[in-house]
Amino acid sequence: MNNNEIILADFEVLSDQYSVRNWWNDIGGVDPDIIQMSAIKVSLADKNLKVVEEFSALVLPRDSEHHIAFLTDHIQKLTGITQACMRSEGVELQEAVNSFKNFIQNSIVYNYSRTFDFTVLTMSMVRQNLTEQLFDRKQFKDIRPVFIKGGVPAALMPQNCQTGDVEKRYETVNSGRIAGYLGTSSPATYQEHDGLYDARSVLFGLRKLLAENKIMLSDLQN
């Protein structure tokens, strides 16, 4: 693995207002398809965590019959990703996966979750018969333990989406809120639940903890 750079990734997933509560098991409900893959490549040369490059792709969601699925009103409001934007900028999952693989290379990929992002990405790929291109689980890690080491209470961290009180979960310190929680600048562009916004929020939060010597660069290395 590359110990000189890391990837801070955030994926957005097709959902409606009931999806999280019922883990996408509603009859007639939407499938948990990836609709956005975003990531920031940062250097571990110093505590500034200099941004090397950014990546973001809108991904056309497809249902179980491989038809293009429409974005729900819920997810459009939540992420700011509109149907018109998806229609004009969305790419097939295979193209997004190929581009993402080229972007991350052999760097560690940090998500703000234990298994959710990786699991949904894998499920989306399996549904679209991309099993030969599946990612290595060992390359993906959870960034939350680093924030917990830096003093963020574990009780405020979002838990696995299959369990817990959904309304309470939305009051937790998610990836898009971690920068603000730590009292640092939140990203000015986009909105919470946009992939790049959330990834930048994680980056700003890490910079704050490093500047205060609450975590070390070694905490982010393999």
BALUM-157817 format. One line per field, with one value per atom (N, C-alpha, C): residue number from 0; atom name; x, y, z; residue in one letter. Coordinates in Angstrom, 1 decimal, always signed. Layout:
! residues N
n <- NUM ...
atom <- CA ...
c1 <- X ...
c2 <- Y ...
c3 <- Z ...
res <- A ...
This chain:
! residues 222
n <- 0 0 0 1 1 1 2 2 2 3 3 3 4 4 4 5 5 5 6 6 6 7 7 7 8 8 8 9 9 9 10 10 10 11 11 11 12 12 12 13 13 13 14 14 14 15 15 15 16 16 16 17 17 17 18 18 18 19 19 19 20 20 20 21 21 21 22 22 22 23 23 23 24 24 24 25 25 25 26 26 26 27 27 27 28 28 28 29 29 29 30 30 30 31 31 31 32 32 32 33 33 33 34 34 34 35 35 35 36 36 36 37 37 37 38 38 38 39 39 39 40 40 40 41 41 41 42 42 42 43 43 43 44 44 44 45 45 45 46 46 46 47 47 47 48 48 48 49 49 49 50 50 50 51 51 51 52 52 52 53 53 53 54 54 54 55 55 55 56 56 56 57 57 57 58 58 58 59 59 59 60 60 60 61 61 61 62 62 62 63 63 63 64 64 64 65 65 65 66 66 66 67 67 67 68 68 68 69 69 69 70 70 70 71 71 71 72 72 72 73 73 73 74 74 74 75 75 75 76 76 76 77 77 77 78 78 78 79 79 79 80 80 80 81 81 81 82 82 82 83 83 83 84 84 84 85 85 85 86 86 86 87 87 87 88 88 88 89 89 89 90 90 90 91 91 91 92 92 92 93 93 93 94 94 94 95 95 95 96 96 96 97 97 97 98 98 98 99 99 99 100 100 100 101 101 101 102 102 102 103 103 103 104 104 104 105 105 105 106 106 106 107 107 107 108 108 108 109 109 109 110 110 110 111 111 111 112 112 112 113 113 113 114 114 114 115 115 115 116 116 116 117 117 117 118 118 118 119 119 119 120 120 120 121 121 121 122 122 122 123 123 123 124 124 124 125 125 125 126 126 126 127 127 127 128 128 128 129 129 129 130 130 130 131 131 131 132 132 132 133 133 133 134 134 134 135 135 135 136 136 136 137 137 137 138 138 138 139 139 139 140 140 140 141 141 141 142 142 142 143 143 143 144 144 144 145 145 145 146 146 146 147 147 147 148 148 148 149 149 149 150 150 150 151 151 151 152 152 152 153 153 153 154 154 154 155 155 155 156 156 156 157 157 157 158 158 158 159 159 159 160 160 160 161 161 161 162 162 162 163 163 163 164 164 164 165 165 165 166 166 166 167 167 167 168 168 168 169 169 169 170 170 170 171 171 171 172 172 172 173 173 173 174 174 174 175 175 175 176 176 176 177 177 177 178 178 178 179 179 179 180 180 180 181 181 181 182 182 182 183 183 183 184 184 184 185 185 185 186 186 186 187 187 187 188 188 188 189 189 189 190 190 190 191 191 191 192 192 192 193 193 193 194 194 194 195 195 195 196 196 196 197 197 197 198 198 198 199 199 199 200 200 200 201 201 201 202 202 202 203 203 203 204 204 204 205 205 205 206 206 206 207 207 207 208 208 208 209 209 209 210 210 210 211 211 211 212 212 212 213 213 213 214 214 214 215 215 215 216 216 216 217 217 217 218 218 218 219 219 219 220 220 220 221 221 221
atom <- N CA C N CA C N CA C N CA C N CA C N CA C N CA C N CA C N CA C N CA C N CA C N CA C N CA C N CA C N CA C N CA C N CA C N CA C N CA C N CA C N CA C N CA C N CA C N CA C N CA C N CA C N CA C N CA C N CA C N CA C N CA C N CA C N CA C N CA C N CA C N CA C N CA C N CA C N CA C N CA C N CA C N CA C N CA C N CA C N CA C N CA C N CA C N CA C N CA C N CA C N CA C N CA C N CA C N CA C N CA C N CA C N CA C N CA C N CA C N CA C N CA C N CA C N CA C N CA C N CA C N CA C N CA C N CA C N CA C N CA C N CA C N CA C N CA C N CA C N CA C N CA C N CA C N CA C N CA C N CA C N CA C N CA C N CA C N CA C N CA C N CA C N CA C N CA C N CA C N CA C N CA C N CA C N CA C N CA C N CA C N CA C N CA C N CA C N CA C N CA C N CA C N CA C N CA C N CA C N CA C N CA C N CA C N CA C N CA C N CA C N CA C N CA C N CA C N CA C N CA C N CA C N CA C N CA C N CA C N CA C N CA C N CA C N CA C N CA C N CA C N CA C N CA C N CA C N CA C N CA C N CA C N CA C N CA C N CA C N CA C N CA C N CA C N CA C N CA C N CA C N CA C N CA C N CA C N CA C N CA C N CA C N CA C N CA C N CA C N CA C N CA C N CA C N CA C N CA C N CA C N CA C N CA C N CA C N CA C N CA C N CA C N CA C N CA C N CA C N CA C N CA C N CA C N CA C N CA C N CA C N CA C N CA C N CA C N CA C N CA C N CA C N CA C N CA C N CA C N CA C N CA C N CA C N CA C N CA C N CA C N CA C N CA C N CA C N CA C N CA C N CA C N CA C N CA C N CA C N CA C N CA C N CA C N CA C N CA C N CA C N CA C N CA C N CA C N CA C N CA C N CA C N CA C N CA C N CA C N CA C N CA C N CA C N CA C N CA C N CA C N CA C N CA C N CA C N CA C N CA C N CA C N CA C
c1 <- +0.8 +0.0 +0.9 +0.3 +1.0 +0.8 +1.9 +1.9 +2.1 +2.3 +2.5 +1.3 +0.2 -1.1 -2.2 -3.3 -4.5 -5.7 -6.8 -8.0 -9.1 -9.8 -11.0 -12.2 -12.9 -14.0 -15.4 -16.4 -17.7 -18.7 -19.6 -20.5 -21.9 -22.7 -24.1 -24.9 -26.0 -26.8 -28.3 -28.8 -30.3 -31.1 -32.0 -32.9 -34.2 -35.2 -36.3 -36.4 -37.5 -37.6 -37.7 -37.9 -38.1 -36.9 -36.0 -34.9 -34.0 -33.5 -32.6 -33.2 -34.5 -35.2 -35.3 -35.6 -36.0 -34.9 -33.7 -32.5 -32.9 -33.6 -34.0 -34.8 -35.6 -36.4 -37.8 -38.2 -39.6 -40.0 -41.2 -41.7 -42.0 -41.5 -41.7 -40.8 -39.9 -39.0 -37.8 -36.9 -35.7 -34.6 -33.7 -32.5 -31.4 -30.6 -29.5 -28.3 -28.6 -27.6 -26.7 -25.4 -24.5 -25.0 -25.1 -25.4 -24.3 -23.4 -22.3 -21.1 -19.9 -18.7 -17.7 -17.3 -16.5 -15.3 -14.2 -13.0 -12.0 -11.2 -10.1 -8.8 -7.8 -6.5 -5.6 -5.1 -4.3 -2.9 -2.0 -0.6 -0.4 +0.4 +0.7 +2.1 +2.6 +3.9 +4.0 +2.9 +2.9 +1.4 +1.3 +0.0 -1.0 -0.6 -1.5 -2.4 -2.0 -2.8 -3.2 -2.2 -2.4 -3.2 -4.2 -5.0 -4.2 -4.0 -3.3 -4.3 -5.5 -6.4 -7.8 -8.8 -10.2 -10.9 -11.8 -12.6 -14.0 -14.9 -16.3 -17.0 -17.9 -18.7 -20.1 -21.0 -22.4 -22.7 -23.3 -23.5 -25.0 -25.3 -26.6 -27.1 -28.1 -28.7 -29.5 -29.4 -30.2 -30.9 -32.2 -33.0 -32.6 -33.3 -33.0 -33.2 -33.9 -34.1 -33.1 -32.2 -31.2 -31.7 -32.9 -33.4 -32.9 -32.7 -32.2 -33.3 -32.9 -33.9 -33.9 -35.1 -35.2 -34.8 -34.2 -33.9 -35.2 -35.3 -36.5 -36.4 -37.6 -37.6 -36.7 -36.8 -36.0 -34.6 -34.0 -32.5 -32.1 -33.0 -32.7 -32.6 -33.5 -33.5 -32.3 -32.0 -31.0 -29.6 -29.3 -28.0 -27.8 -28.9 -28.8 -28.6 -28.5 -28.3 -29.7 -29.9 -31.2 -31.2 -32.5 -32.7 -32.0 -32.2 -31.6 -30.1 -29.5 -28.0 -27.6 -28.3 -28.0 -28.1 -29.1 -29.3 -28.2 -27.7 -26.7 -25.2 -25.0 -23.6 -23.4 -24.5 -24.3 -23.6 -22.8 -22.1 -22.5 -22.3 -22.5 -21.6 -22.0 -21.3 -19.9 -19.8 -18.5 -17.5 -18.0 -17.1 -16.6 -17.6 -17.2 -16.2 -16.4 -15.6 -14.2 -14.1 -12.8 -12.0 -12.7 -12.1 -11.7 -12.5 -12.2 -11.0 -10.9 -9.7 -8.4 -8.5 -7.3 -7.0 -8.0 -7.7 -7.1 -7.6 -7.1 -5.8 -5.6 -4.4 -4.2 -3.1 -2.9 -2.9 -3.6 -3.7 -4.8 -4.7 -5.7 -6.9 -8.1 -9.3 -10.1 -10.3 -11.0 -12.4 -13.4 -14.8 -15.2 -16.3 -16.8 -17.8 -17.5 -18.4 -17.6 -18.1 -17.4 -17.5 -18.7 -18.9 -19.9 -20.6 -21.8 -21.4 -20.4 -20.1 -19.5 -18.6 -18.0 -19.1 -20.0 -21.0 -22.0 -22.4 -23.3 -22.7 -21.4 -20.7 -20.6 -20.3 -20.2 -21.5 -22.6 -23.9 -24.3 -24.0 -24.3 -23.5 -22.3 -21.4 -21.9 -22.3 -22.8 -24.1 -25.0 -26.3 -26.0 -24.9 -24.6 -23.6 -23.4 -22.5 -21.1 -20.6 -19.2 -18.4 -18.7 -18.1 -16.6 -16.1 -14.7 -13.9 -14.6 -13.9 -14.0 -14.5 -14.8 -13.5 -13.7 -12.6 -12.1 -10.9 -10.3 -10.8 -11.5 -12.0 -10.9 -9.7 -8.6 -8.1 -8.4 -8.0 -8.9 -10.0 -11.0 -11.0 -10.9 -10.8 -11.8 -12.2 -13.1 -12.3 -12.6 -11.9 -12.4 -13.5 -14.1 -13.2 -12.5 -11.6 -10.6 -10.2 -9.2 -9.8 -11.1 -11.8 -12.0 -12.4 -12.6 -11.3 -10.2 -8.9 -8.7 -9.1 -8.9 -9.9 -10.8 -11.7 -13.2 -13.5 -15.0 -15.6 -16.6 -17.3 -17.8 -17.5 -18.0 -19.5 -20.2 -21.6 -22.3 -21.5 -22.0 -21.8 -21.1 -20.8 -22.0 -22.3 -23.4 -23.0 -24.0 -23.8 -24.2 -24.1 -24.5 -26.0 -26.3 -27.7 -28.7 -28.4 -29.4 -30.0 -29.4 -29.8 -30.0 -30.7 -30.8 -32.0 -32.2 -33.3 -32.9 -33.6 -33.3 -33.3 -34.3 -34.3 -33.1 -32.8 -31.6 -30.3 -30.3 -29.1 -28.8 -29.9 -29.7 -29.3 -29.3 -28.8 -27.3 -26.7 -25.3 -24.4 -23.1 -22.0 -21.6 -22.3 -22.0 -20.8 -20.4 -19.2 -19.4 -20.6 -20.8 -20.8 -20.9 -21.0 -19.8 -18.8 -17.7 -16.8 -16.6 -15.8 -16.5 -17.8 -18.5 -18.4 -18.6 -18.6 -17.2 -16.2 -14.8 -14.5 -15.4 -15.2 -14.3 -14.3 -13.5 -14.4 -13.8 -14.6 -15.2 -16.5 -17.1 -17.0 -17.0 -16.9 -18.0 -17.5 -18.4 -19.3 -18.8 -19.5 -20.4 -21.4 -22.3 -23.1 -23.6 -24.4 -24.1 -24.5 -24.3 -25.0 -24.3 -24.7 -24.4 -23.7 -23.0 -21.7 -21.2 -20.0 -18.8 -18.5 -17.3 -17.5 -18.6 -18.8 -18.5 -19.0 -18.8 -17.3 -16.7 -15.2 -14.4 -14.7 -14.0 -14.2 -15.4 -15.7 -14.8 -14.6 -13.7 -12.3 -11.9 -10.5 -10.3 -11.2 -11.0 -11.0 -11.8 -11.8 -10.5 -9.9 -8.6 -7.5 -7.5 -6.5 -6.6 -7.8 -8.0 -7.4 -7.6 -7.1 -5.6 -5.0 -3.6 -2.9 -3.6 -3.0 -3.0 -4.0 -4.1 -3.3 -2.6 -1.8 -2.7 -3.9 -4.8 -4.7 -4.2 -3.9 -2.5 -1.9 -0.7 -0.8 +0.1 +0.1 +0.1 +0.8 +1.0 -0.4 -1.3 -2.7 -3.4 -2.9 -3.6 -2.8 -1.7 -0.9 -1.3 -1.0 -1.3 -0.6
c2 <- -1.2 +0.0 +1.3 +2.3 +3.6 +4.4 +4.6 +5.2 +6.7 +7.2 +8.7 +9.5 +8.8 +9.4 +8.5 +9.2 +8.4 +9.0 +8.2 +8.7 +8.8 +10.0 +10.2 +10.1 +9.1 +8.8 +8.9 +9.3 +9.3 +8.9 +8.0 +7.5 +7.9 +8.3 +8.6 +7.5 +7.1 +5.9 +6.3 +5.7 +5.9 +5.5 +6.3 +5.9 +6.7 +6.3 +7.1 +7.3 +7.9 +8.3 +7.1 +5.9 +4.7 +3.8 +4.0 +3.0 +2.7 +3.7 +3.5 +2.7 +3.1 +2.5 +1.0 +0.6 -0.8 -1.5 -0.8 -1.4 -1.8 -0.9 -1.1 -2.4 -2.8 -4.1 -3.8 -2.6 -2.3 -2.9 -3.5 -4.1 -2.9 -3.0 -1.9 -0.7 -0.8 +0.3 +0.3 +1.3 +1.4 +0.5 +0.1 -0.6 +0.3 -0.1 +0.7 +0.9 +1.6 +1.7 +3.0 +2.8 +4.0 +5.0 +6.3 +7.3 +8.4 +8.4 +9.3 +8.7 +8.7 +8.3 +9.5 +9.9 +11.1 +10.8 +11.4 +11.1 +12.3 +12.4 +13.4 +12.6 +12.8 +12.2 +13.3 +12.9 +13.9 +13.3 +14.2 +13.9 +13.8 +12.8 +12.6 +13.2 +14.1 +14.7 +15.5 +16.2 +17.0 +17.2 +17.9 +18.0 +18.8 +19.5 +20.2 +19.4 +18.1 +17.2 +17.8 +18.2 +18.9 +18.0 +18.7 +18.0 +17.8 +16.5 +16.2 +16.2 +15.7 +15.6 +15.2 +15.6 +15.3 +14.5 +13.7 +12.8 +12.9 +12.9 +12.8 +12.4 +11.4 +10.9 +10.7 +11.1 +10.8 +9.4 +8.5 +7.2 +6.9 +6.5 +6.2 +4.9 +5.1 +3.9 +3.0 +1.7 +0.8 -0.1 -0.5 -1.3 -2.8 -3.7 -5.1 -5.7 -5.0 -5.4 -4.6 -3.9 -3.1 -1.9 -1.5 -0.2 +0.9 +2.1 +3.3 +3.7 +3.8 +4.1 +5.7 +6.2 +7.6 +7.9 +9.1 +9.6 +9.9 +9.5 +9.9 +11.3 +11.9 +13.3 +13.4 +12.4 +12.4 +12.5 +11.7 +11.8 +13.0 +13.6 +14.8 +16.0 +16.0 +17.0 +16.8 +15.6 +15.3 +15.6 +15.3 +15.5 +16.7 +17.2 +18.3 +17.8 +16.5 +15.9 +15.8 +16.5 +16.5 +15.5 +15.1 +14.2 +14.8 +16.1 +16.7 +16.6 +16.8 +16.7 +15.3 +14.3 +12.9 +12.6 +13.1 +12.8 +13.3 +14.5 +15.1 +14.7 +14.3 +14.1 +12.6 +11.9 +10.5 +9.6 +8.7 +7.6 +6.3 +5.3 +3.9 +3.5 +2.6 +2.2 +1.7 +0.9 +0.4 +1.5 +2.5 +3.6 +4.3 +4.5 +5.2 +4.3 +3.0 +2.1 +2.1 +2.1 +2.1 +3.4 +4.5 +5.8 +5.9 +5.4 +5.4 +4.5 +3.4 +2.5 +3.2 +3.9 +4.6 +5.7 +6.3 +7.4 +6.9 +5.8 +5.4 +4.6 +3.9 +3.0 +2.1 +2.2 +1.3 +2.0 +3.2 +3.9 +3.4 +3.6 +3.2 +4.2 +3.6 +4.4 +4.4 +5.6 +5.8 +6.3 +5.6 +6.0 +6.3 +7.1 +7.4 +6.4 +5.1 +4.1 +2.8 +1.8 +0.6 -0.3 -0.5 -1.3 -0.8 +0.2 +0.6 +1.0 +1.9 +2.4 +1.2 +0.5 -0.6 -1.7 -2.0 -3.0 -2.6 -1.3 -0.9 -0.8 -0.4 -0.4 -1.8 -2.8 -4.2 -4.7 -4.4 -4.8 -4.3 -3.0 -2.4 -3.0 -3.4 -4.0 -5.4 -6.1 -7.5 -7.5 -6.5 -6.4 -6.1 -5.4 -5.1 -6.0 -7.2 -8.2 -7.7 -7.0 -6.5 -7.3 -8.5 -9.3 -9.5 -9.5 -9.6 -8.4 -7.3 -6.0 -5.6 -6.5 -6.1 -5.6 -4.7 -4.1 -5.0 -4.8 -5.6 -4.9 -5.7 -5.1 -4.6 -5.1 -4.7 -3.3 -2.8 -1.5 -0.4 -0.8 +0.2 +0.2 +1.3 +1.4 +2.5 +2.3 +3.2 +4.4 +5.6 +6.8 +7.2 +6.7 +7.1 +6.8 +5.7 +5.5 +6.5 +7.2 +8.2 +9.5 +9.8 +10.9 +10.6 +9.3 +8.9 +9.1 +8.7 +8.9 +10.4 +11.3 +12.7 +13.4 +12.6 +13.1 +13.2 +12.8 +12.8 +11.6 +11.9 +10.7 +9.7 +8.4 +7.4 +7.3 +7.8 +7.8 +8.7 +9.7 +10.6 +10.1 +9.1 +8.6 +7.8 +7.9 +7.1 +5.6 +4.9 +3.4 +2.8 +1.5 +0.7 +1.0 +1.2 +1.6 +0.6 -0.7 -1.7 -1.6 -0.9 -0.9 +0.5 +0.7 +1.9 +2.8 +3.8 +4.8 +5.7 +5.6 +6.4 +7.9 +8.4 +9.8 +10.2 +9.4 +9.7 +9.7 +8.7 +8.6 +9.9 +10.5 +11.7 +12.9 +12.8 +13.8 +13.6 +12.5 +12.2 +13.1 +13.0 +13.7 +12.9 +13.1 +12.3 +13.0 +12.4 +13.0 +14.4 +14.8 +16.2 +17.2 +16.7 +17.6 +17.6 +16.7 +16.5 +17.8 +18.5 +19.7 +20.8 +21.0 +21.9 +21.5 +20.3 +19.8 +20.1 +20.0 +20.3 +21.8 +22.6 +24.0 +24.6 +23.9 +24.4 +24.7 +25.3 +25.7 +24.5 +24.6 +23.6 +24.0 +23.0 +23.3 +24.3 +25.2 +26.3 +25.9 +24.9 +24.5 +23.3 +23.1 +22.0 +22.0 +20.9 +20.8 +19.5 +19.4 +18.1 +17.0 +15.8 +14.6 +14.7 +15.7 +15.6 +15.0 +14.1 +13.3 +14.1 +15.1 +15.9 +16.8 +17.4 +18.1 +17.3 +16.1 +15.3 +14.9 +14.6 +14.2 +15.4 +16.6 +17.8 +18.0 +17.8 +18.0 +17.1 +15.8 +14.9 +15.4 +15.9 +16.4 +17.6 +18.5 +19.7 +19.3 +18.3 +17.8 +17.1 +16.4 +15.8 +16.8 +17.8 +18.9 +19.6 +19.8 +20.4 +19.6 +18.3 +17.4 +17.3 +17.3 +17.2 +18.5 +19.7 +21.0 +21.1 +20.4 +20.4 +19.3 +18.5 +17.4 +16.3 +16.2 +15.2 +13.8 +13.9 +12.7 +13.0 +11.9 +12.0 +11.5 +11.9 +11.4 +9.9 +9.3 +7.8 +7.1 +7.8 +7.3 +7.1 +7.7 +7.7 +6.8 +6.2 +5.4 +3.9 +3.1 +1.7 +1.0
c3 <- +0.0 +0.0 +0.0 -0.6 -0.6 +0.7 +1.4 +2.7 +2.6 +1.4 +1.2 +0.9 +0.5 +0.2 +0.8 +1.1 +1.4 +0.6 +0.6 -0.1 +0.9 +0.9 +1.7 +0.8 +0.9 +0.0 +0.6 -0.2 +0.3 -0.9 -0.7 -1.7 -1.3 -2.3 -2.0 -2.7 -2.0 -2.3 -2.6 -3.6 -3.9 -2.7 -2.3 -1.2 -1.3 -0.5 -0.2 +1.3 +1.7 +3.2 +4.1 +3.5 +4.4 +4.3 +3.3 +3.0 +4.1 +4.8 +5.9 +7.0 +7.4 +8.5 +8.2 +7.0 +6.7 +5.9 +5.8 +5.1 +3.7 +3.0 +1.6 +1.3 +2.3 +2.2 +1.9 +1.6 +1.3 +0.0 +0.0 -1.3 -2.2 -3.4 -4.4 -4.1 -3.1 -2.8 -3.8 -3.6 -4.5 -4.0 -4.9 -4.6 -4.1 -3.2 -2.7 -3.7 -4.8 -5.8 -5.5 -5.8 -5.8 -6.8 -6.4 -7.4 -7.5 -6.5 -6.6 -5.9 -6.6 -6.0 -6.0 -4.8 -4.6 -3.7 -4.0 -3.2 -3.3 -2.3 -2.2 -2.0 -2.8 -2.6 -1.8 -0.7 +0.1 +0.4 +0.5 +0.9 +2.4 +2.8 +4.2 +4.5 +3.6 +3.8 +5.0 +5.4 +6.6 +7.1 +8.2 +8.8 +8.0 +7.0 +6.2 +5.3 +5.2 +4.3 +3.0 +2.3 +1.0 +0.0 -0.6 -1.6 -2.9 -3.3 -4.5 -5.7 -5.5 -6.6 -6.0 -6.7 -6.3 -7.4 -7.0 -8.0 -7.6 -8.6 -8.3 -9.6 -9.5 -10.6 -10.2 -11.0 -10.8 -11.6 -10.9 -11.4 -11.7 -12.9 -13.3 -12.5 -11.7 -11.0 -11.9 -11.7 -12.4 -11.5 -11.8 -11.0 -11.2 -10.6 -10.7 -12.1 -12.9 -14.3 -15.2 -14.6 -15.4 -16.1 -15.8 -16.3 -15.5 -16.1 -15.4 -14.4 -13.1 -12.1 -11.9 -11.7 -11.4 -10.0 -9.8 -8.4 -7.7 -6.5 -5.7 -5.3 -5.0 -4.5 -3.2 -2.4 -1.1 -1.4 -2.3 -2.5 -3.2 -4.1 -4.7 -3.7 -2.8 -1.7 -0.8 -0.5 +0.5 +0.0 -1.3 -1.9 -2.7 -3.2 -4.2 -5.6 -5.8 -7.1 -7.8 -8.9 -9.5 -10.6 -11.0 -12.1 -13.4 -13.6 -14.8 -14.8 -13.7 -13.5 -13.8 -13.2 -13.5 -14.9 -15.6 -17.0 -17.9 -17.5 -18.4 -18.0 -16.7 -16.3 -15.8 -15.6 -15.1 -16.0 -15.5 -16.3 -15.7 -16.5 -16.1 -15.0 -14.1 -13.0 -13.4 -14.4 -14.8 -15.2 -15.8 -16.2 -14.9 -13.9 -12.7 -11.9 -11.8 -11.1 -11.7 -13.0 -13.7 -13.4 -13.4 -13.1 -11.7 -10.8 -9.4 -9.1 -9.7 -9.5 -10.0 -11.1 -11.6 -10.6 -10.0 -9.0 -7.7 -7.2 -5.9 -6.0 -7.1 -7.3 -6.1 -5.4 -4.2 -2.9 -2.8 -1.6 -0.7 +0.6 +1.5 +1.3 +1.2 +1.0 +2.4 +2.9 +4.1 +3.8 +4.4 +4.4 +5.8 +6.0 +7.3 +7.7 +7.7 +8.0 +8.2 +8.9 +9.1 +7.9 +7.3 +6.2 +5.1 +5.5 +4.6 +3.2 +3.0 +1.7 +0.8 +1.4 +0.7 +0.3 +1.3 +1.0 -0.1 -0.1 -1.1 -2.5 -2.5 -3.7 -4.3 -3.4 -3.8 -4.3 -3.6 -4.0 -5.4 -5.6 -6.9 -8.0 -7.8 -8.8 -9.1 -8.1 -8.3 -9.1 -8.8 -9.5 -11.0 -11.3 -12.7 -13.3 -12.7 -13.2 -13.4 -12.4 -12.4 -11.4 -11.2 -10.1 -10.3 -11.5 -11.8 -11.5 -11.2 -10.9 -9.4 -8.6 -7.2 -6.5 -5.6 -4.9 -3.7 -3.3 -2.2 -0.9 -0.1 +1.2 +2.1 +2.0 +2.8 +2.5 +1.3 +0.9 +1.5 +2.0 +2.6 +4.1 +4.7 +6.2 +6.7 +7.9 +8.6 +9.2 +8.9 +9.4 +10.8 +11.3 +12.5 +13.7 +13.8 +15.0 +15.1 +14.0 +14.1 +14.8 +14.4 +15.1 +16.6 +16.8 +18.2 +19.1 +18.5 +19.2 +19.4 +18.5 +18.6 +19.5 +20.1 +21.2 +20.8 +19.6 +19.2 +19.9 +20.8 +21.5 +20.5 +20.8 +19.9 +19.9 +20.9 +21.0 +20.0 +19.5 +18.5 +17.1 +16.9 +15.6 +15.0 +13.7 +13.1 +13.2 +13.6 +13.7 +12.4 +12.3 +11.2 +10.9 +9.6 +9.3 +9.5 +9.7 +10.0 +11.3 +12.3 +13.6 +14.1 +15.2 +15.9 +15.5 +16.2 +16.0 +14.8 +13.7 +12.6 +12.8 +13.5 +13.8 +14.6 +15.6 +16.4 +15.6 +14.7 +13.8 +13.0 +12.6 +11.8 +12.6 +14.0 +14.9 +15.2 +14.7 +15.0 +14.2 +14.5 +13.8 +12.6 +11.5 +10.2 +9.5 +8.4 +7.7 +7.3 +6.9 +6.5 +7.6 +8.8 +10.0 +10.9 +10.6 +11.5 +11.5 +10.4 +10.4 +11.3 +11.2 +12.0 +13.5 +13.8 +15.2 +15.8 +15.1 +15.6 +15.6 +15.1 +15.2 +14.1 +12.9 +11.8 +10.7 +9.6 +8.5 +7.8 +7.5 +6.7 +5.2 +4.3 +2.9 +2.4 +1.6 +1.2 +0.0 -0.8 -2.0 -1.7 -2.5 -2.4 -1.1 -0.7 +0.5 +1.2 +2.5 +3.2 +2.4 +2.4 +1.7 +0.2 -0.3 -1.5 -1.2 -2.1 -1.8 -1.5 -2.4 -2.2 -1.0 -0.7 +0.5 +1.7 +1.8 +3.0 +3.1 +2.0 +2.0 +2.4 +2.0 +2.4 +3.9 +4.4 +5.8 +6.6 +6.2 +6.9 +6.8 +5.7 +5.5 +6.5 +6.5 +7.4 +8.9 +9.2 +10.6 +11.0 +10.1 +10.3 +10.4 +9.6 +9.7 +11.1 +11.6 +12.9 +14.0 +14.0 +15.0 +14.9 +13.7 +13.5 +14.1 +13.8 +14.2 +15.7 +16.4 +17.8 +18.5 +17.6 +18.1 +18.9 +18.5 +19.1 +18.3 +17.1 +16.3 +15.6 +15.1 +14.4 +13.0 +12.1 +10.7 +10.7 +11.6 +11.6 +11.9 +12.5 +12.6 +11.3 +10.3 +9.0 +8.0 +8.4 +7.6 +7.8 +6.8 +6.8 +8.0
res <- M M M N N N N N N N N N E E E I I I I I I L L L A A A D D D F F F E E E V V V L L L S S S D D D Q Q Q Y Y Y S S S V V V R R R N N N W W W W W W N N N D D D I I I G G G G G G V V V D D D P P P D D D I I I I I I Q Q Q M M M S S S A A A I I I K K K V V V S S S L L L A A A D D D K K K N N N L L L K K K V V V V V V E E E E E E F F F S S S A A A L L L V V V L L L P P P R R R D D D S S S E E E H H H H H H I I I A A A F F F L L L T T T D D D H H H I I I Q Q Q K K K L L L T T T G G G I I I T T T Q Q Q A A A C C C M M M R R R S S S E E E G G G V V V E E E L L L Q Q Q E E E A A A V V V N N N S S S F F F K K K N N N F F F I I I Q Q Q N N N S S S I I I V V V Y Y Y N N N Y Y Y S S S R R R T T T F F F D D D F F F T T T V V V L L L T T T M M M S S S M M M V V V R R R Q Q Q N N N L L L T T T E E E Q Q Q L L L F F F D D D R R R K K K Q Q Q F F F K K K D D D I I I R R R P P P V V V F F F I I I K K K G G G G G G V V V P P P A A A A A A L L L M M M P P P Q Q Q N N N C C C Q Q Q T T T G G G D D D V V V E E E K K K R R R Y Y Y E E E T T T V V V N N N S S S G G G R R R I I I A A A G G G Y Y Y L L L G G G T T T S S S S S S P P P A A A T T T Y Y Y Q Q Q E E E H H H D D D G G G L L L Y Y Y D D D A A A R R R S S S V V V L L L F F F G G G L L L R R R K K K L L L L L L A A A E E E N N N K K K I I I M M M L L L S S S D D D L L L Q Q Q N N N
